[in-house]
C-alpha cells in the first residue's frame, strides 16, 4: 500500500494534535497522529528549523545496533539449543515457549494497531464528508468510532506490554555479549575501535556512529 508523503506545517501539527486529543490522548495511539502529542514550543515555520545531525545519527545508530543485537540474540537462542523441542531440558523448553509467546503477542498487537488505523481512516472520512443535515447521525457514528479506536489501541498496548514482559524474562537468561553471535559482533566493533559507553544505557559516541553508518562493518 502506497502512501503519499506530505510536508508538515504548523497548521498540520495543530490538526494532528486536535485529532489525537479527540480520541483520548493515549500515548499508544500517537503514531496514528504523526506522533504529535503536545503543542509546538515555538511559532517558527518548520522549513526554517535545522535539526542537529549528530543527535539524529546517535539515535539512529543505537537503534539499528540494538535491533541487530536483538536479532542475534534470538538466533543464538535457537542455535545454542540445536535440538528438537522434546529433547530439551525444562529450562531450555521454557525459553523457547517464552519466545513463541512473545512473537504471537507482538503479531496480535500489530494486527490490532492496523485495525485501529482502519477505524481512524473511516473516522476521518466521516468528518470530511458528512452532510450538515445528518449531523446527529454523524456524531453518534463518530462517538462509536472514537470508542472503538480507543479500545482497540488499549488491547494492542496490553498485548505489547505482555510481550515486553516475556522478552525481559528471556533477556535475563541472555545478557549482552555472552552468546556466540553477540560475542562476534562485539569483536568486530573492537577491531574498528568502536565501543559501547558505560553511560546512557550503553550508547555510542558520535564519531563511532558515523563510522558504523558509513563503513561496511559486518
N, C-alpha and C positions, 0 to 999 in steps of 0.2 A: 504494500500500500504506500503510495507516494503522498507526501505532504509538503505543501508549499511553505517556504521559509520566508517569514515576514519580519522586517526590521522592527525592533522595539522602539517605542517612543514613550515619553512621559504620560501621554494620554492612554496608550495601550497598557502601561503598567497600572495606571489607576483603574482601568476597566477590569484587568485581571484580579486586582485586589478586591474590587467590589463583588466579583463573582465568587472569589474564594471565601469572603465573609458571608455571602448569602447561603452557602451550604454548610455553615457551622465553623469555618476557620480551623478545620482539623489539619494538623501538620502532615498527616499521612496522605492527604489529598493535594498537597502543594504542587506536585508535578503536573496535575491537571490544569493548573492555572499559571504555568510557566515559572513556578517557584516564587511567585510574588506573595509574600505573607505580611508585608508591612509597607507603610507609605515611604516614598522616596525621601532621603535626608535633605537633598538639595534640589532646587528648581533649575537644573542645568540640563540642556538637551544631551541625550546620550551620545550623539555623534561628536560631541565636544569633550568627551571623557576618555582619557587614555589609561588603560589598566596596566598594572605593573607586570611585565612579562616574567620576571623572576618568580614572583609569588604564584603565578599561574602554572609555571613549569614545575615548581616544587610540589604542588598538589597533584598535578597530572602524573609526575614521575613516581611519587609514592603510591598513588592509587594503582597504577599499572603494575608496579612491583608487587604490591600486596595481592593483586589478582593473580599474578603469575605464581607467587608463592603458595597461595591457597590451592591453585590447580595442582601444583607439585605435591602438596601435602595429600590431596585426595588420590593422586596417582600412587604416592608412596603407601597410602593406606591399603590400596588394592595389591600393589606389587609386593609389599612386605608380608602380606598374608600368603599369597601364592598357593592357595589350597582351595579345595571345594568347601562350600559352606559347612556341610555336615561333618567335615574333618577338623574344623576349627575348635579351639577350646572356648569356654564360655565367655571369657573376656574379649577374644577376637570376634566372636559372633555378635557381642553387644555393640562393638564399634561399627560393624557392617550394618546392623539394624538401625543404629542411630543415623548413619549416613543416608540410608534409604528413606528413613522417615523425614529427614531434613529436606531431601530433594523433592519428596512428594508434597511437603508443606509449601515449599517455595513455588512449585508448579501451580498449586491451588491458589496461592496468593497472587501470582501473576495473572491467572485466569480471572480472578475476582476484580483485579485492578482494570483489566481490559473491559470487563463487563461494566464497571463504573464509568469508564471513558465513553462507552457507547451510550449509557444513560445521559451523560453530560452533553453529548452531541445532540440528542433528542431535546434536552432541556434548552440548549442554545437555539436550536431550530424553532422551537415553540415561542421563545422570546422574540425572535426576529420576524415570525410570520403570522402570529395570532391576529385575528381581526378584532377591532375595538368592541363590536357588539358581542363578542364571545369572551369578554374579559373574565366573567365569573368562572366559566368552564376552564379557561386558561389557568387562572390562579389555583384552582383545585388540582389540575394536572401538574403544574409546576411544584406545588407543595408535595405531591406524591413523589415526584422525581427527585426533589431535594432530599426527602427522607430515604429514598432508595439508594441514592448516591452515598449518603452518609453511612447507612447501614452496611452497604457493600464494602466500602473502604474500611469500615470498622472490622469487618470479618477478615479482610485481607491483612490488615495490620496485626490482628490476633494470630493469624497463621504465620506471618513473618516473625513475630515475636517468639512463637513456639519453635520455629526453625532456627532462630538465632540461639535460643537456649540449647537446642540439640547440638548445634555446631560448637558451642562453648564446651559441652561435655566432651566432644571429640578433641578439641584443641588442648584440653587438659592432658590428654594422653599423647598428643603430638606437638611438642613445643618447637619453636623456631630453631632450625639448623641441626636437628638431631636425626632426621630421616635422610636416606641416600640422595634423593633428587635435590632436597634443600641444602644439603652439605655441599653438593657440587655447584649449586647456584652461588653460595657464599664464596666458594673457592674462585669462581670466575670473576666475582666482584673484586676480591682482594688482589687478583692478578692485574686489575686495572686501577688499583689503589682507590677503590670505592668502598666505603664502609658506612653502615647504618650508625647514626649517632645514638648515644645513650640517653638523650633527652627528647622531649616532644614525641613520645611514643615510638621512637626508633625511626626518625625521619632522615632524609639526606640533606647535604648542603647543596647550594645552587649549582656549583661547578660540576658536582658529581651527577646531578640530574641531567644537565646539558650533555655530559659525556655519554650517559646511557641512552639518551634520546637521539643522539647523532651517530654513535658508533654501533656497529653490529656486534653487540656484546655476547649474545648467547648463540 
